[in-house]
Amino acid sequence: MEALLRQVWVRRLVAALVVLQLVVGVASTFIVSAPEAVAVAPLPVEVPQPVVAPPPPPPPVPGDTAGADAVVPKVSLFEAPGAAQPFGSLSNPTFENVPLIFHVIEDKGPWLHVRVNTRPNGARAWIRRSEVALRTLPNRIVIDLSDRKLTVLHGNDVLAQHPVAVGSPRAPTPLGEFYVDATVNLPKANGPYGAGQLSVSGFSEVYKTFGGGIGQIAIHGTNNPSSIGGTVSNGCIRMLNDAWIQVSVMASNGTPVSIQA
């Protein structure tokens, strides 16, 4: 009897072990392995870039000045900035039907101190800034009467230099600070004014009128090249035609002209 019970117990134990193995095997099929760790690249860090300021504008060339082109039919002239009443006015265009222009010698915000192309030589006035448009004038002209030379300068750099004829002793070229107030290109260079004229805001002290004009001087070409270098004109500055053409390109209206003894 005991042997029989022992066999039954052994069979039950073996059956239990088999069941246990089956359970363990089945359970192992449902175990999901943990995912492998994935390396994540760090997000890029934006490094602020330094703010680069634009390069400063080049310093003005010594001698740079301004021309003032009239933008109204009539420009009022004042004796001082802020004066209550003008002492006169100039029409635009001028009586010669060319645009009215001034050369600025002092800038006071809403007021400009300018050279004026009227008698007496060296005339100045104050004008309202609102009545003109300003332009930079990079070059200037210097005329030496004793050496009879005309020089175009950009700052202190010589751009061109040419021999000229100047006023005779009976009709001398006026001295002073003036400016180019008009340019006239002539289609034919065989006349007394050659290739053209740069009208200058200076006036003869001898002639109140001349050739139908008001005695105003000019830098002009010539049909008499042999006269260059002499003191032979009626007050104007004569140049060879090729030289005049070169200078006229460099001297826009408003360009200052200094005539020295």
The 8 nearest C-alpha neighbors of each residue, nearest first, counted from 0:
[[1, 3, 2, 4, 5, 6, 7, 8],
 [2, 0, 4, 3, 5, 6, 7, 8],
 [3, 1, 5, 0, 4, 6, 7, 8],
 [2, 4, 0, 6, 1, 5, 7, 8],
 [5, 3, 7, 1, 6, 2, 8, 0],
 [4, 6, 2, 8, 3, 7, 1, 9],
 [7, 5, 9, 3, 8, 4, 10, 2],
 [8, 6, 4, 10, 9, 5, 11, 3],
 [7, 9, 11, 5, 6, 10, 12, 4],
 [8, 10, 6, 12, 7, 11, 5, 13],
 [11, 9, 7, 13, 12, 8, 14, 6],
 [10, 12, 14, 8, 9, 13, 15, 7],
 [13, 11, 15, 9, 14, 10, 8, 16],
 [12, 14, 16, 10, 15, 11, 9, 17],
 [15, 13, 11, 17, 12, 16, 10, 18],
 [16, 14, 12, 18, 13, 17, 19, 11],
 [15, 17, 19, 13, 18, 14, 20, 12],
 [18, 16, 14, 20, 19, 15, 13, 21],
 [19, 17, 21, 15, 16, 20, 22, 14],
 [18, 20, 16, 22, 17, 21, 15, 23],
 [19, 21, 23, 17, 18, 22, 24, 16],
 [22, 20, 18, 24, 19, 23, 25, 17],
 [23, 21, 19, 25, 24, 20, 26, 18],
 [24, 22, 20, 26, 21, 25, 27, 19],
 [25, 23, 21, 27, 22, 26, 20, 28],
 [24, 26, 22, 27, 28, 23, 21, 29],
 [27, 25, 23, 28, 24, 29, 22, 30],
 [26, 28, 24, 30, 25, 29, 23, 22],
 [27, 29, 26, 25, 30, 24, 31, 23],
 [30, 28, 27, 26, 31, 25, 24, 32],
 [29, 31, 27, 28, 32, 26, 33, 25],
 [32, 30, 29, 33, 28, 34, 27, 26],
 [31, 33, 30, 34, 35, 29, 27, 28],
 [34, 32, 31, 35, 36, 30, 37, 29],
 [35, 33, 36, 32, 37, 31, 30, 38],
 [34, 36, 37, 33, 32, 38, 31, 39],
 [35, 37, 34, 38, 33, 39, 32, 40],
 [38, 36, 39, 35, 34, 40, 33, 41],
 [37, 39, 40, 36, 41, 35, 34, 42],
 [40, 38, 37, 41, 42, 36, 43, 35],
 [41, 39, 42, 38, 43, 37, 44, 36],
 [40, 42, 39, 43, 44, 38, 45, 37],
 [43, 41, 44, 40, 39, 45, 38, 46],
 [44, 42, 41, 45, 40, 46, 39, 47],
 [43, 45, 46, 42, 41, 47, 40, 48],
 [46, 44, 47, 43, 48, 42, 41, 49],
 [45, 47, 44, 48, 43, 49, 50, 42],
 [48, 46, 45, 49, 50, 44, 51, 43],
 [47, 49, 46, 50, 51, 45, 44, 52],
 [48, 50, 51, 47, 46, 52, 45, 53],
 [51, 49, 52, 48, 47, 53, 54, 46],
 [50, 52, 49, 53, 48, 54, 55, 47],
 [51, 53, 50, 54, 55, 49, 56, 48],
 [54, 52, 55, 51, 56, 50, 57, 49],
 [55, 53, 52, 56, 57, 51, 58, 50],
 [54, 56, 53, 57, 52, 58, 59, 51],
 [57, 55, 58, 54, 59, 53, 60, 52],
 [58, 56, 59, 55, 60, 54, 61, 53],
 [57, 59, 56, 60, 55, 61, 63, 54],
 [60, 58, 61, 57, 63, 62, 56, 154],
 [59, 61, 154, 63, 62, 58, 137, 153],
 [62, 60, 154, 63, 59, 155, 153, 58],
 [61, 63, 154, 60, 64, 137, 153, 138],
 [64, 62, 137, 60, 61, 136, 59, 138],
 [65, 63, 136, 135, 62, 137, 103, 66],
 [66, 64, 135, 136, 134, 103, 133, 102],
 [65, 67, 102, 253, 134, 133, 101, 103],
 [66, 68, 133, 101, 132, 131, 100, 102],
 [69, 67, 100, 131, 132, 99, 70, 133],
 [68, 70, 131, 99, 71, 100, 130, 67],
 [71, 69, 131, 130, 68, 132, 72, 91],
 [70, 72, 73, 69, 130, 74, 91, 131],
 [73, 71, 91, 90, 74, 70, 92, 69],
 [72, 74, 90, 71, 91, 89, 88, 75],
 [75, 73, 89, 88, 130, 90, 76, 71],
 [74, 76, 88, 85, 87, 126, 73, 77],
 [77, 75, 87, 88, 85, 126, 124, 125],
 [78, 76, 85, 125, 79, 86, 124, 126],
 [77, 79, 124, 125, 82, 86, 76, 80],
 [78, 80, 82, 77, 125, 81, 124, 112],
 [81, 79, 82, 110, 125, 77, 78, 126],
 [80, 82, 79, 83, 110, 77, 84, 125],
 [83, 81, 79, 80, 84, 77, 78, 85],
 [82, 84, 81, 85, 77, 80, 79, 78],
 [83, 85, 82, 86, 77, 81, 76, 78],
 [86, 84, 77, 76, 87, 75, 83, 82],
 [85, 87, 77, 76, 84, 78, 88, 75],
 [88, 86, 76, 85, 75, 89, 77, 74],
 [87, 89, 75, 76, 74, 73, 90, 86],
 [90, 88, 74, 73, 75, 91, 87, 93],
 [91, 89, 73, 93, 92, 72, 74, 88],
 [92, 90, 72, 93, 99, 73, 98, 69],
 [91, 93, 98, 97, 96, 99, 90, 94],
 [92, 94, 96, 91, 95, 90, 97, 99],
 [93, 95, 96, 92, 97, 90, 91, 89],
 [96, 94, 93, 97, 92, 98, 212, 181],
 [95, 97, 93, 92, 94, 98, 91, 99],
 [98, 96, 92, 93, 95, 99, 181, 94],
 [99, 97, 92, 91, 93, 100, 96, 69],
 [98, 100, 91, 92, 69, 93, 68, 97],
 [101, 99, 68, 67, 69, 180, 98, 253],
 [102, 100, 67, 66, 114, 115, 113, 253],
 [101, 103, 66, 114, 113, 253, 67, 65],
 [104, 102, 113, 65, 105, 66, 112, 101],
 [103, 105, 113, 112, 102, 106, 114, 64],
 [106, 104, 112, 103, 111, 107, 113, 110],
 [105, 107, 111, 108, 112, 110, 104, 103],
 [108, 106, 110, 111, 109, 105, 112, 80],
 [107, 109, 110, 106, 111, 128, 127, 105],
 [108, 110, 128, 127, 107, 111, 129, 106],
 [111, 109, 127, 107, 128, 108, 126, 80],
 [112, 110, 106, 126, 125, 107, 105, 128],
 [111, 113, 125, 105, 104, 124, 103, 106],
 [114, 112, 103, 102, 104, 123, 124, 101],
 [113, 115, 123, 102, 101, 122, 103, 124],
 [114, 116, 123, 122, 117, 101, 113, 124],
 [117, 115, 200, 114, 118, 201, 122, 180],
 [118, 116, 115, 119, 122, 200, 120, 201],
 [119, 117, 120, 122, 202, 116, 121, 201],
 [118, 120, 122, 117, 121, 202, 201, 116],
 [119, 121, 118, 122, 201, 202, 117, 175],
 [120, 122, 119, 123, 176, 175, 114, 177],
 [123, 121, 115, 120, 119, 114, 118, 117],
 [124, 122, 114, 115, 113, 121, 112, 125],
 [123, 125, 113, 76, 77, 78, 112, 126],
 [126, 124, 112, 77, 111, 76, 79, 78],
 [127, 125, 111, 76, 110, 77, 75, 128],
 [128, 126, 110, 129, 130, 109, 111, 125],
 [127, 129, 109, 110, 130, 131, 111, 126],
 [128, 130, 127, 131, 109, 132, 70, 110],
 [131, 129, 128, 70, 127, 71, 69, 74],
 [132, 130, 69, 70, 68, 67, 128, 129],
 [131, 133, 68, 67, 69, 70, 134, 130],
 [132, 134, 67, 66, 65, 68, 131, 135],
 [135, 133, 66, 65, 136, 67, 132, 68],
 [136, 134, 65, 64, 137, 66, 133, 63],
 [135, 137, 64, 65, 138, 63, 254, 134],
 [136, 138, 63, 153, 135, 64, 139, 62],
 [139, 137, 153, 152, 136, 254, 250, 151],
 [140, 138, 255, 152, 254, 151, 256, 153],
 [139, 141, 151, 256, 150, 257, 255, 152],
 [140, 142, 257, 150, 256, 149, 258, 151],
 [143, 141, 149, 258, 148, 259, 257, 144],
 [144, 142, 259, 148, 147, 146, 145, 260],
 [145, 143, 147, 260, 146, 259, 142, 165],
 [144, 146, 147, 143, 260, 148, 259, 142],
 [145, 147, 148, 144, 143, 162, 228, 142],
 [148, 146, 144, 163, 145, 143, 162, 228],
 [149, 147, 162, 143, 163, 146, 161, 142],
 [148, 150, 142, 161, 160, 141, 162, 143],
 [151, 149, 160, 141, 140, 159, 152, 142],
 [150, 152, 140, 159, 158, 139, 157, 160],
 [153, 151, 157, 139, 156, 158, 138, 154],
 [154, 152, 138, 156, 155, 137, 157, 158],
 [153, 155, 61, 62, 60, 156, 152, 138],
 [154, 156, 153, 152, 157, 61, 62, 60],
 [157, 155, 153, 152, 154, 158, 151, 159],
 [156, 158, 152, 159, 151, 155, 153, 150],
 [159, 157, 151, 152, 156, 153, 160, 150],
 [160, 158, 151, 157, 150, 161, 152, 246],
 [159, 161, 150, 149, 151, 148, 162, 158],
 [160, 162, 149, 148, 163, 150, 242, 159],
 [163, 161, 148, 147, 228, 149, 227, 238],
 [164, 162, 238, 227, 228, 147, 237, 148],
 [163, 165, 227, 228, 229, 237, 236, 230],
 [166, 164, 230, 236, 232, 231, 235, 234],
 [167, 165, 234, 171, 232, 172, 233, 230],
 [166, 168, 230, 231, 170, 171, 169, 232],
 [169, 167, 171, 170, 166, 230, 231, 172],
 [168, 170, 167, 171, 166, 233, 205, 234],
 [171, 169, 233, 167, 234, 168, 166, 205],
 [172, 170, 166, 234, 167, 168, 169, 173],
 [171, 173, 234, 166, 235, 165, 174, 170],
 [174, 172, 171, 203, 175, 201, 202, 204],
 [175, 173, 258, 259, 172, 260, 176, 257],
 [176, 174, 258, 257, 177, 173, 259, 121],
 [175, 177, 257, 256, 258, 121, 178, 255],
 [176, 178, 256, 200, 255, 201, 257, 175],
 [179, 177, 255, 256, 254, 200, 253, 199],
 [178, 180, 199, 253, 252, 254, 198, 181],
 [179, 181, 252, 198, 253, 199, 100, 178],
 [182, 180, 198, 252, 179, 197, 183, 97],
 [181, 183, 197, 196, 198, 184, 252, 180],
 [182, 184, 196, 195, 185, 197, 181, 198],
 [185, 183, 195, 194, 196, 186, 182, 197],
 [184, 186, 195, 194, 187, 183, 188, 193],
 [187, 185, 184, 188, 194, 195, 193, 189],
 [188, 186, 185, 189, 194, 190, 193, 195],
 [187, 189, 193, 194, 190, 185, 186, 222],
 [188, 190, 222, 187, 193, 191, 221, 194],
 [191, 189, 193, 192, 188, 222, 221, 187],
 [190, 192, 221, 222, 193, 189, 220, 223],
 [193, 191, 221, 220, 190, 219, 195, 194],
 [192, 194, 221, 220, 188, 190, 222, 195],
 [195, 193, 188, 185, 220, 240, 184, 192],
 [196, 194, 184, 185, 183, 193, 219, 220],
 [197, 195, 219, 183, 218, 182, 198, 217],
 [196, 198, 182, 218, 217, 181, 219, 179],
 [197, 199, 217, 181, 179, 180, 196, 182],
 [198, 200, 179, 217, 201, 178, 216, 180],
 [201, 199, 116, 177, 178, 180, 179, 198],
 [202, 200, 199, 120, 216, 215, 177, 173],
 [203, 201, 215, 216, 214, 120, 204, 200],
 [202, 204, 205, 206, 214, 215, 173, 234],
 [203, 205, 206, 202, 173, 207, 170, 171],
 [204, 206, 203, 170, 207, 169, 171, 214],
 [207, 205, 208, 214, 203, 204, 209, 170],
 [206, 208, 214, 213, 205, 209, 203, 204],
 [209, 207, 213, 214, 206, 212, 211, 210],
 [208, 210, 214, 212, 211, 213, 206, 207],
 [211, 209, 212, 208, 214, 213, 206, 215],
 [210, 212, 209, 208, 213, 214, 207, 215],
 [213, 211, 209, 208, 210, 214, 215, 207],
 [212, 214, 208, 215, 207, 209, 211, 202],
 [213, 215, 208, 209, 207, 206, 203, 202],
 [216, 214, 202, 213, 201, 203, 217, 200],
 [215, 217, 235, 202, 199, 201, 234, 214],
 [218, 216, 198, 199, 235, 197, 219, 196],
 [217, 219, 236, 197, 196, 237, 235, 198],
 [220, 218, 196, 237, 192, 195, 217, 238],
 [219, 221, 193, 240, 238, 192, 194, 239],
 [220, 222, 193, 192, 191, 223, 239, 237],
 [221, 223, 189, 191, 193, 190, 224, 188],
 [222, 224, 221, 225, 226, 191, 227, 239],
 [225, 223, 226, 227, 239, 222, 221, 238],
 [226, 224, 223, 227, 228, 229, 222, 239],
 [225, 227, 224, 229, 223, 228, 164, 231],
 [228, 226, 164, 163, 225, 229, 224, 238],
 [227, 229, 164, 163, 162, 147, 226, 230],
 [228, 230, 164, 227, 231, 226, 165, 163],
 [231, 229, 167, 165, 166, 164, 232, 228],
 [230, 232, 167, 229, 166, 165, 164, 233],
 [233, 231, 166, 234, 167, 165, 235, 230],
 [234, 232, 170, 166, 235, 167, 171, 231],
 [233, 235, 166, 172, 171, 232, 170, 203],
 [236, 234, 216, 217, 233, 232, 218, 166],
 [235, 237, 218, 165, 164, 217, 219, 163],
 [238, 236, 164, 219, 163, 220, 218, 221],
 [239, 237, 220, 163, 243, 219, 240, 242],
 [238, 240, 242, 220, 241, 221, 224, 243],
 [239, 241, 220, 243, 242, 194, 193, 238],
 [242, 240, 244, 243, 239, 245, 194, 220],
 [243, 241, 245, 239, 240, 244, 246, 238],
 [244, 242, 240, 246, 245, 241, 238, 220],
 [243, 245, 247, 241, 242, 246, 240, 248],
 [246, 244, 242, 243, 248, 247, 241, 249],
 [247, 245, 243, 249, 248, 244, 250, 242],
 [246, 248, 244, 250, 249, 245, 243, 251],
 [249, 247, 246, 245, 250, 244, 251, 243],
 [248, 250, 246, 247, 251, 245, 138, 151],
 [251, 249, 247, 254, 248, 246, 252, 138],
 [252, 250, 254, 253, 249, 248, 247, 179],
 [253, 251, 179, 180, 254, 181, 250, 182],
 [252, 254, 66, 179, 102, 178, 180, 251],
 [253, 255, 178, 179, 252, 250, 139, 251],
 [256, 254, 178, 139, 177, 140, 253, 179],
 [257, 255, 140, 178, 177, 141, 176, 139],
 [256, 258, 176, 141, 175, 177, 142, 140],
 [259, 257, 142, 174, 175, 141, 143, 256],
 [258, 260, 143, 174, 142, 144, 257, 175],
 [259, 144, 145, 143, 174, 258, 142, 146]]
